[in-house]
Amino acid sequence: MSNLDLKDNTFLRQYEVCVEGNLAKIEYTAQEKKVFLTKLVIPEQINTKEFKEAFIRAVLEHIQEQKLRVVPTSPQIAGFLRKHRQQYKEMLPVGIRI
């Protein structure tokens, strides 16, 4: 599941992955050097724990490559970051706790 074809749709401000004709997306807003991940939408047909984690990881890696910070306002993404705190703690802005 690690070979996701992630697309950053800057016009709609969302990261997208199309799997088996189903569009999964993470909506965001960008501000200064931070990306606020606001909403996770995964169609029921492809909504598995494995896919969700792979999708969130792909988005976080993309953000990390751009040397940006991440602010998770979506409960599912905040939960993922809480679970993998050690791996992604450097991506959180100063003062943000999850």
N, CA, C and O of each residue as an XYZ file, in Angstrom:
392
protein
N       0.824     -1.198      0.000
C       0.000      0.000      0.000
C       0.867      1.260      0.000
O       0.338      2.371     -0.034
N       2.176      1.102      0.038
C       3.052      2.267      0.126
C       3.272      2.949     -1.226
O       3.896      4.009     -1.271
N       2.790      2.386     -2.307
C       2.953      2.988     -3.627
C       1.727      3.792     -4.031
O       1.089      3.488     -5.039
N       1.399      4.800     -3.265
C       0.241      5.629     -3.566
C       0.655      6.743     -4.518
O       1.729      7.328     -4.377
N      -0.199      7.028     -5.480
C       0.057      8.112     -6.424
C      -0.583      9.387     -5.863
O      -1.699      9.754     -6.232
N       0.146     10.048     -4.967
C      -0.358     11.223     -4.275
C      -0.302     12.446     -5.179
O       0.704     12.699     -5.841
N      -1.392     13.197     -5.198
C      -1.465     14.427     -5.981
C      -1.816     15.576     -5.041
O      -2.749     15.477     -4.244
N      -1.063     16.659     -5.142
C      -1.362     17.866     -4.381
C      -2.187     18.779     -5.278
O      -1.642     19.459     -6.147
N      -3.491     18.794     -5.072
C      -4.387     19.633     -5.858
C      -4.436     21.003     -5.177
O      -5.259     21.235     -4.292
N      -3.552     21.899     -5.596
C      -3.452     23.203     -4.949
C      -4.677     24.069     -5.205
O      -5.004     24.928     -4.387
N      -5.362     23.859     -6.330
C      -6.561     24.640     -6.628
C      -7.664     24.352     -5.605
O      -8.302     25.274     -5.096
N      -7.884     23.069     -5.309
C      -8.905     22.691     -4.323
C      -8.339     22.584     -2.908
O      -9.084     22.314     -1.966
N      -7.034     22.793     -2.749
C      -6.328     22.694     -1.471
C      -6.611     21.347     -0.796
O      -7.140     21.267      0.313
N      -6.227     20.295     -1.532
C      -6.374     18.957     -0.969
C      -5.359     18.006     -1.591
O      -4.979     18.137     -2.754
N      -4.939     17.054     -0.781
C      -4.102     15.961     -1.266
C      -5.056     14.858     -1.691
O      -6.029     14.569     -0.995
N      -4.776     14.243     -2.835
C      -5.694     13.256     -3.399
C      -4.969     11.975     -3.772
O      -3.805     11.981     -4.170
N      -5.694     10.881     -3.629
C      -5.252      9.574     -4.109
C      -6.484      8.897     -4.696
O      -7.536      8.835     -4.060
N      -6.338      8.392     -5.917
C      -7.436      7.681     -6.557
C      -7.100      6.185     -6.557
O      -6.082      5.767     -7.109
N      -7.967      5.391     -5.934
C      -7.780      3.942     -5.845
C      -9.058      3.272     -6.327
O     -10.138      3.500     -5.781
N      -8.922      2.448     -7.351
C     -10.054      1.692     -7.897
C     -11.231      2.612     -8.222
O     -12.387      2.254     -7.996
N     -10.931      3.791     -8.750
C     -11.977      4.744     -9.122
C     -12.560      5.527     -7.961
O     -13.509      6.288     -8.149
N     -12.017      5.358     -6.768
C     -12.481      6.078     -5.577
C     -11.462      7.132     -5.185
O     -10.266      6.848     -5.110
N     -11.931      8.352     -4.933
C     -11.049      9.462     -4.588
C     -11.016      9.670     -3.085
O     -12.030      9.996     -2.468
N      -9.840      9.479     -2.503
C      -9.621      9.785     -1.091
C      -8.912     11.128     -1.039
O      -8.089     11.433     -1.903
N      -9.230     11.939     -0.020
C      -8.607     13.263      0.034
C      -8.385     13.711      1.465
O      -9.100     13.321      2.389
N      -7.377     14.535      1.610
C      -7.116     15.242      2.856
C      -7.104     16.720      2.497
O      -6.247     17.186      1.747
N      -8.071     17.446      3.046
C      -8.174     18.868      2.771
C      -7.205     19.626      3.678
O      -6.932     19.206      4.803
N      -6.692     20.743      3.175
C      -5.730     21.514      3.956
C      -5.857     23.006      3.679
O      -6.465     23.433      2.697
N      -5.267     23.776      4.569
C      -5.031     25.193      4.325
C      -3.566     25.429      4.645
O      -3.008     24.816      5.555
N      -2.958     26.316      3.893
C      -1.540     26.625      4.098
C      -1.422     28.057      4.590
O      -2.110     28.960      4.114
N      -0.534     28.239      5.553
C      -0.342     29.560      6.136
C       1.111     29.661      6.560
O       1.594     28.829      7.328
N       1.804     30.662      6.071
C       3.233     30.840      6.330
C       3.968     29.543      6.034
O       3.956     29.086      4.891
N       4.596     28.945      7.012
C       5.329     27.694      6.780
C       4.628     26.515      7.439
O       5.262     25.540      7.841
N       3.289     26.627      7.544
C       2.508     25.571      8.178
C       1.415     25.083      7.237
O       0.873     25.842      6.434
N       1.108     23.787      7.360
C      -0.006     23.186      6.631
C      -0.978     22.653      7.672
O      -0.624     21.806      8.491
N      -2.208     23.158      7.633
C      -3.261     22.721      8.534
C      -4.052     21.621      7.825
O      -4.724     21.886      6.828
N      -3.977     20.405      8.329
C      -4.708     19.287      7.748
C      -6.087     19.263      8.409
O      -6.221     18.891      9.574
N      -7.104     19.662      7.653
C      -8.406     19.949      8.240
C      -9.439     18.835      8.128
O     -10.317     18.727      8.983
N      -9.352     18.009      7.098
C     -10.407     17.011      6.911
C      -9.879     15.815      6.127
O      -9.182     15.974      5.125
N     -10.219     14.623      6.590
C      -9.853     13.373      5.922
C     -11.132     12.739      5.395
O     -12.074     12.492      6.148
N     -11.153     12.477      4.083
C     -12.324     11.852      3.460
C     -11.854     10.634      2.674
O     -11.093     10.747      1.713
N     -12.329      9.459      3.109
C     -11.982      8.208      2.427
C     -13.289      7.480      2.121
O     -14.060      7.182      3.032
N     -13.541      7.192      0.842
C     -14.768      6.455      0.494
C     -14.816      5.097      1.196
O     -13.787      4.465      1.433
N     -16.010      4.677      1.513
C     -16.222      3.436      2.251
C     -15.585      2.223      1.571
O     -15.098      1.318      2.248
N     -15.585      2.201      0.231
C     -15.067      1.049     -0.517
C     -13.582      0.805     -0.270
O     -13.120     -0.331     -0.375
N     -12.840      1.840      0.053
C     -11.387      1.682      0.242
C     -10.944      2.057      1.655
O      -9.747      2.173      1.918
N     -11.893      2.246      2.556
C     -11.584      2.707      3.910
C     -11.135      1.552      4.799
O     -11.936      0.936      5.501
N      -9.843      1.279      4.750
C      -9.245      0.287      5.640
C      -8.189      0.986      6.477
O      -7.696      2.052      6.110
N      -7.849      0.387      7.589
C      -6.817      0.973      8.459
C      -5.496      1.088      7.704
O      -4.791      2.091      7.809
N      -5.176      0.050      6.946
C      -3.914      0.036      6.190
C      -3.869      1.185      5.178
O      -2.859      1.882      5.077
N      -4.952      1.382      4.435
C      -4.981      2.463      3.452
C      -4.912      3.825      4.126
O      -4.158      4.699      3.699
N      -5.700      4.001      5.182
C      -5.729      5.296      5.873
C      -4.335      5.677      6.376
O      -3.898      6.815      6.203
N      -3.639      4.721      7.001
C      -2.305      5.009      7.518
C      -1.320      5.293      6.397
O      -0.490      6.194      6.520
N      -1.395      4.541      5.306
C      -0.493      4.766      4.175
C      -0.742      6.138      3.547
O       0.205      6.828      3.172
N      -1.991      6.530      3.434
C      -2.354      7.824      2.859
C      -1.847      8.968      3.740
O      -1.243      9.916      3.237
N      -2.087      8.885      5.034
C      -1.612      9.937      5.943
C      -0.093     10.006      5.920
O       0.474     11.099      5.900
N       0.577      8.857      5.923
C       2.053      8.847      5.854
C       2.559      9.523      4.581
O       3.509     10.305      4.624
N       1.918      9.219      3.442
C       2.335      9.808      2.171
C       2.195     11.328      2.205
O       3.066     12.046      1.714
N       1.102     11.814      2.782
C       0.890     13.262      2.883
C       1.937     13.879      3.812
O       2.510     14.920      3.489
N       2.191     13.257      4.948
C       3.185     13.798      5.880
C       4.585     13.804      5.271
O       5.347     14.747      5.485
N       4.926     12.776      4.524
C       6.230     12.743      3.854
C       6.340     13.860      2.821
O       7.391     14.485      2.684
N       5.254     14.104      2.100
C       5.239     15.193      1.111
C       5.452     16.546      1.806
O       6.223     17.380      1.331
N       4.774     16.749      2.911
C       4.911     18.004      3.666
C       6.328     18.130      4.224
O       6.917     19.211      4.206
N       6.863     17.031      4.713
C       8.209     17.019      5.278
C       9.256     17.366      4.220
O      10.209     18.090      4.509
N       9.089     16.862      3.008
C      10.016     17.158      1.914
C      10.040     18.645      1.592
O      11.062     19.173      1.153
N       8.923     19.316      1.808
C       8.843     20.757      1.551
C       9.340     21.577      2.737
O       9.329     22.807      2.693
N       9.776     20.897      3.796
C      10.289     21.522      5.006
C       9.260     22.446      5.659
O       9.579     23.549      6.104
N       8.012     21.960      5.702
C       6.920     22.692      6.323
C       6.528     22.012      7.630
O       6.860     20.850      7.863
N       5.829     22.740      8.465
C       5.285     22.187      9.711
C       3.836     21.770      9.462
O       3.189     22.250      8.531
N       3.344     20.875     10.303
C       1.980     20.385     10.130
C       1.174     20.637     11.407
O       1.655     20.426     12.521
N      -0.070     21.096     11.209
C      -0.998     21.291     12.317
C      -2.227     20.432     12.017
O      -3.004     20.756     11.119
N      -2.407     19.338     12.762
C      -3.543     18.450     12.491
C      -4.814     18.948     13.184
O      -4.916     18.888     14.409
N      -5.777     19.435     12.411
C      -7.053     19.831     13.010
C      -8.105     18.746     12.803
O      -9.166     18.791     13.425
N      -7.829     17.784     11.948
C      -8.707     16.636     11.760
C      -8.458     15.644     12.897
O      -7.306     15.305     13.170
N      -9.513     15.174     13.566
C      -9.329     14.215     14.664
C      -8.607     12.924     14.242
O      -7.804     12.386     15.005
N      -8.895     12.426     13.020
C      -8.242     11.188     12.577
C      -6.747     11.399     12.368
O      -5.946     10.529     12.710
N      -6.368     12.538     11.812
C      -4.953     12.809     11.563
C      -4.234     13.093     12.880
O      -3.101     12.653     13.075
N      -4.882     13.821     13.778
C      -4.292     14.061     15.098
C      -4.077     12.734     15.828
O      -3.054     12.545     16.487
N      -5.038     11.818     15.712
C      -4.895     10.501     16.330
C      -3.726      9.722     15.754
O      -2.994      9.057     16.487
N      -3.552      9.805     14.436
C      -2.417      9.136     13.789
C      -1.103      9.715     14.312
O      -0.176      8.968     14.626
N      -1.021     11.039     14.405
C       0.210     11.680     14.889
C       0.463     11.348     16.361
O       1.611     11.186     16.775
N      -0.594     11.249     17.137
C      -0.452     10.874     18.545
C       0.130      9.460     18.640
O       1.007      9.190     19.461
N      -0.369      8.574     17.795
C       0.081      7.181     17.793
C       1.542      7.063     17.338
O       2.275      6.194     17.810
N       1.956      7.940     16.423
C       3.321      7.904     15.874
C       4.095      9.160     16.276
O       4.835      9.738     15.479
N       3.909      9.557     17.504
C       4.469     10.807     18.034
C       5.977     10.941     17.813
O       6.446     11.979     17.347
N       6.722      9.910     18.141
C       8.185      9.985     18.022
C       8.639     10.245     16.590
O       9.581     11.003     16.357
N       7.970      9.618     15.645
C       8.378      9.722     14.243
C       8.102     11.102     13.650
O       8.858     11.571     12.799
N       7.025     11.756     14.093
C       6.603     13.000     13.450
C       6.646     14.232     14.356
O       6.191     15.300     13.948
N       7.183     14.110     15.576
C       7.141     15.235     16.506
C       7.889     16.462     15.985
O       7.528     17.587     16.331
N       8.910     16.272     15.171
C       9.680     17.399     14.630
C       8.869     18.224     13.623
O       9.228     19.361     13.318
N       7.783     17.651     13.111
C       6.972     18.360     12.115
C       5.965     19.327     12.759
O       5.412     20.195     12.083
N       5.738     19.172     14.056
C       4.770     20.022     14.747
C       5.396     21.375     15.072
O       6.553     21.425     15.491
N       4.664     22.467     14.890
C       5.185     23.787     15.259
C       5.386     23.874     16.760
O       4.766     23.130     17.519
N       6.244     24.771     17.184
C       6.490     24.992     18.606
C       5.176     25.371     19.279
O       4.437     26.221     18.781
N       4.891     24.738     20.407
C       3.687     25.058     21.160
C       2.472     24.218     20.809
O       1.462     24.287     21.510
N       2.539     23.425     19.743
C       1.418     22.571     19.352
C       1.632     21.194     19.971
O       2.663     20.553     19.766
N       0.642     20.760     20.727
C       0.695     19.424     21.334
C      -0.502     18.631     20.842
O      -1.583     19.172     20.610
N      -0.280     17.340     20.689
C      -1.374     16.479     20.243
C      -1.666     15.411     21.266
O      -2.560     14.590     21.062
